[in-house]
Amino acid sequence: MIKPKTNLNSNQKPKASKSLSTLVAHSESIKEMVQDCADDLSTVNTVLKLELTKNHPQQSIKNAIDKNSTVENKVQSAVDELAIVNNALKEEVEERENIEQELSAVRKEKDIATQASLHDILTGLPNRALFIDRLEHGLDQAKRQGWNLAVMFIDLNKFKQINDEHGHEVGDKVLICVANRLKDYTRSDDSICRFGGDEFLYLMMQIKDEQAVKKILKKLIKKIELPCQDIAINISIKLNIGISLFPKNADNSKDLIKYADDAMYLAKQNNISFVFA
């Protein structure tokens, strides 16, 4: 089943990068602690060396100075080594962050491509492939739950005449207007798509019977056939709709769409708003 990928949070970073950053911070803390030790040893050595300037210094002081000097050198070497390690870790963090940013950009491009492949460019509605996938899923649910559902094949009557008389730009605005009204009217569990040209499909889930569909249809037709406010020209929009029902007419997506399409042509031939298969 086709499942459009959900947009990912581009600011989210993998735990590995966060752990590495924590490690760098911890290593810096150790470096500072060791540096403090080196500074303390240096201070002690300075005091001890002052004692050597006095008359008759004790041998133990000389030995302590020698040992402290050795330890101070080792501690300082440790500080230098930690600095090298920290710089390497910082470079690793920066490199990982750059890779994560590149991956995030790739994910965004993939999401955009997926969205474009499953939606109509002009209207933003799901396209035929996504609608059929949703219809298949809806049929599975209906069969399990014992629901009825309806497939409506919607055609804009004399749309070619609108294009011929007013141009394709006006025709596109009419299609967008109709698509937006369908989106506004569709219930949360229902699905719509632009099937192609001036044709739309509407999947209505969990319907009671034909009378319930008729009631919804009349409201839908009344809403969609209103003049489009964002088109300066007063254009009359008329619909021809064919309806097929599950399980009454068919139990698969292909036949439900076909019978709804056939019913739509009957509505068009008889110049009426809708016909049931």
C-alpha positions in Angstrom: 0.0 0.0 0.0 1.3 3.4 -0.9 2.0 5.5 2.2 3.2 9.0 1.7 6.1 9.6 3.9 5.6 11.9 6.8 7.7 14.9 6.8 10.8 14.4 9.1 12.0 17.0 11.6 15.1 18.4 9.8 16.5 19.7 13.2 16.5 16.2 14.7 20.0 14.8 15.1 21.0 11.2 15.7 21.9 10.1 19.2 25.4 9.2 18.1 26.2 12.8 17.3 24.8 14.0 20.6 26.9 11.4 22.4 30.0 12.5 20.6 29.3 16.1 21.6 28.9 15.0 25.2 32.2 13.1 24.9 34.0 16.2 23.6 32.6 18.3 26.5 33.7 15.6 29.0 37.1 15.4 27.5 37.5 19.2 27.7 36.5 19.0 31.4 39.2 16.4 32.0 41.7 18.5 30.1 40.9 21.5 32.3 41.3 19.4 35.4 44.6 18.0 34.3 45.7 21.6 33.4 44.8 22.7 36.9 47.0 19.9 38.3 49.9 20.9 36.1 49.5 24.6 37.3 49.4 23.5 40.9 52.5 21.3 40.5 54.3 24.3 38.8 53.4 26.5 41.8 54.7 23.9 44.2 57.9 23.6 42.3 58.4 27.3 42.3 58.0 27.4 46.1 60.4 24.5 46.5 63.0 26.1 44.2 62.9 29.2 46.4 63.7 26.9 49.3 66.8 25.8 47.4 68.1 29.3 47.4 68.3 29.3 51.2 71.4 28.0 53.0 71.7 24.3 53.5 68.6 23.0 51.7 67.4 19.5 52.7 68.1 16.7 50.3 64.4 15.7 50.5 63.5 19.1 49.0 65.8 18.4 46.0 64.3 15.0 45.6 60.8 16.4 45.8 61.6 19.0 43.1 63.0 16.3 40.8 59.9 14.2 41.2 57.5 17.1 40.9 59.3 18.3 37.8 58.9 14.8 36.3 55.2 14.6 37.2 54.6 18.2 35.9 56.1 17.3 32.6 54.0 14.2 32.3 50.9 16.1 33.3 51.6 18.8 30.7 52.2 16.1 28.1 48.8 14.7 29.0 47.2 18.1 28.6 48.8 18.4 25.1 47.6 14.9 24.1 44.1 15.7 25.4 44.1 18.9 23.3 45.0 16.9 20.2 42.2 14.3 20.9 39.7 17.1 21.6 40.5 18.9 18.3 40.0 15.5 16.5 36.7 14.9 18.2 35.5 18.5 17.4 36.4 17.9 13.7 34.4 14.6 13.9 31.4 16.4 15.4 31.5 19.0 12.7 31.8 16.4 9.9 28.9 14.4 11.3 26.8 17.6 11.6 27.5 18.4 8.0 26.6 14.8 6.9 23.3 15.1 9.0 22.5 18.4 7.3 23.0 16.8 3.9 20.9 13.8 4.8 18.2 16.1 6.1 18.2 18.0 2.7 18.0 14.7 0.9 15.0 13.6 3.1 13.2 16.9 2.3 13.8 16.4 -1.4 12.5 12.8 -1.2 9.4 14.0 0.7 8.7 16.7 -1.9 9.2 14.1 -4.7 6.9 11.6 -3.0 4.3 14.4 -2.5 4.5 15.4 -6.2 4.3 11.8 -7.4 1.0 11.2 -5.5 -0.7 14.5 -5.9 -2.1 16.6 -8.8 0.2 19.6 -9.5 -2.6 22.0 -10.3 -5.1 21.3 -7.6 -3.0 19.7 -4.9 -5.5 16.8 -4.7 -4.4 13.2 -4.5 -3.9 11.7 -7.9 -5.4 8.5 -9.4 -2.7 6.2 -7.9 -3.1 7.5 -4.4 -6.9 7.4 -4.6 -7.0 3.8 -5.8 -4.7 2.9 -2.9 -7.0 4.6 -0.5 -10.0 2.9 -2.1 -8.4 -0.5 -1.7 -7.7 0.2 1.9 -11.3 1.5 2.4 -12.6 -1.7 0.8 -10.6 -3.8 3.2 -12.0 -1.9 6.1 -15.6 -2.1 4.7 -15.3 -5.9 4.2 -14.0 -6.4 7.8 -16.5 -4.0 9.4 -19.5 -4.8 7.2 -19.7 -1.1 6.0 -21.3 0.3 2.8 -19.3 2.7 0.8 -19.9 4.8 -2.4 -17.6 5.8 -5.2 -18.7 9.0 -7.1 -17.4 9.9 -10.5 -17.7 13.7 -10.9 -17.5 15.4 -14.3 -17.7 19.2 -15.0 -20.3 19.6 -17.6 -19.2 21.5 -20.7 -15.8 22.2 -19.3 -14.2 22.2 -22.8 -16.5 25.1 -23.7 -15.2 27.1 -20.7 -11.6 26.5 -22.0 -12.5 27.3 -25.6 -14.4 30.5 -24.7 -12.4 31.9 -21.8 -8.9 30.3 -22.1 -7.1 27.6 -20.2 -6.1 30.0 -17.4 -9.7 30.5 -16.5 -10.3 26.8 -16.9 -7.5 26.1 -14.4 -9.1 28.5 -11.9 -12.4 26.7 -12.3 -10.7 23.3 -11.6 -8.9 24.8 -8.5 -12.2 26.3 -7.3 -14.0 22.9 -7.6 -11.1 21.1 -6.0 -11.1 23.5 -3.0 -14.8 23.1 -2.5 -14.5 19.3 -2.6 -11.7 19.5 0.0 -13.8 21.7 2.2 -16.8 19.4 1.9 -15.1 16.0 2.3 -15.4 14.3 5.6 -12.3 13.2 7.5 -12.6 9.5 6.5 -13.5 10.2 2.9 -11.1 10.7 0.0 -11.1 12.7 -3.2 -8.8 12.9 -6.2 -8.5 14.6 -9.6 -8.8 11.6 -11.9 -7.8 13.5 -14.9 -8.9 16.6 -17.0 -12.2 17.8 -15.6 -13.0 14.5 -13.7 -12.8 13.9 -10.0 -13.4 10.9 -7.8 -15.0 10.9 -4.4 -14.8 7.9 -2.0 -17.5 8.1 0.7 -16.9 5.8 3.6 -19.5 4.2 6.0 -22.7 5.2 4.3 -26.1 4.0 5.4 -27.9 3.6 2.1 -28.7 5.3 -1.3 -30.9 7.9 0.4 -28.1 9.0 2.7 -25.9 9.4 -0.4 -28.5 11.4 -2.2 -28.8 13.7 0.8 -25.1 14.4 0.8 -25.0 14.7 -3.0 -27.6 17.4 -3.2 -25.7 19.5 -0.7 -22.4 18.9 -2.5 -23.9 19.9 -5.9 -25.4 23.0 -4.5 -22.1 24.0 -2.9 -19.9 23.3 -6.0 -22.2 24.9 -8.6 -22.0 28.3 -6.9 -20.1 30.9 -9.0 -16.3 31.0 -8.2 -15.6 34.3 -6.4 -12.0 34.6 -7.6 -13.0 34.4 -11.3 -14.1 37.8 -12.7 -16.2 36.2 -15.4 -19.6 34.7 -14.2 -19.1 31.1 -15.2 -21.8 28.5 -14.6 -20.5 25.2 -13.2 -22.7 22.2 -13.7 -21.9 18.6 -12.5 -22.7 15.2 -13.8 -22.1 12.5 -11.2 -22.2 8.7 -11.4 -22.3 6.6 -8.2 -21.5 3.0 -7.5 -22.0 1.3 -4.2 -20.1 -1.4 -2.3 -21.2 -4.2 -1.9 -24.3 -3.6 -4.1 -22.6 -3.0 -7.4 -19.1 -4.4 -7.0 -16.6 -5.6 -4.5 -13.4 -4.3 -6.1 -11.9 -0.9 -6.9 -11.7 -1.4 -10.7 -15.4 -2.3 -11.1 -16.6 0.3 -8.6 -14.8 3.1 -10.6 -16.0 1.6 -14.0 -19.6 1.4 -12.9 -19.5 5.0 -11.4 -18.0 6.2 -14.7 -20.7 4.5 -16.7 -23.4 6.0 -14.5 -21.8 9.5 -14.9 -22.1 9.2 -18.7 -25.8 8.3 -18.3 -26.2 11.4 -16.2 -24.5 13.5 -18.9 -26.5 11.9 -21.7 -29.8 12.6 -19.9 -28.7 16.1 -18.7 -29.3 15.3 -15.0 -27.1 15.8 -12.0 -26.5 12.3 -10.9 -27.3 8.6 -11.6 -26.7 5.5 -9.5 -25.2 2.4 -11.2 
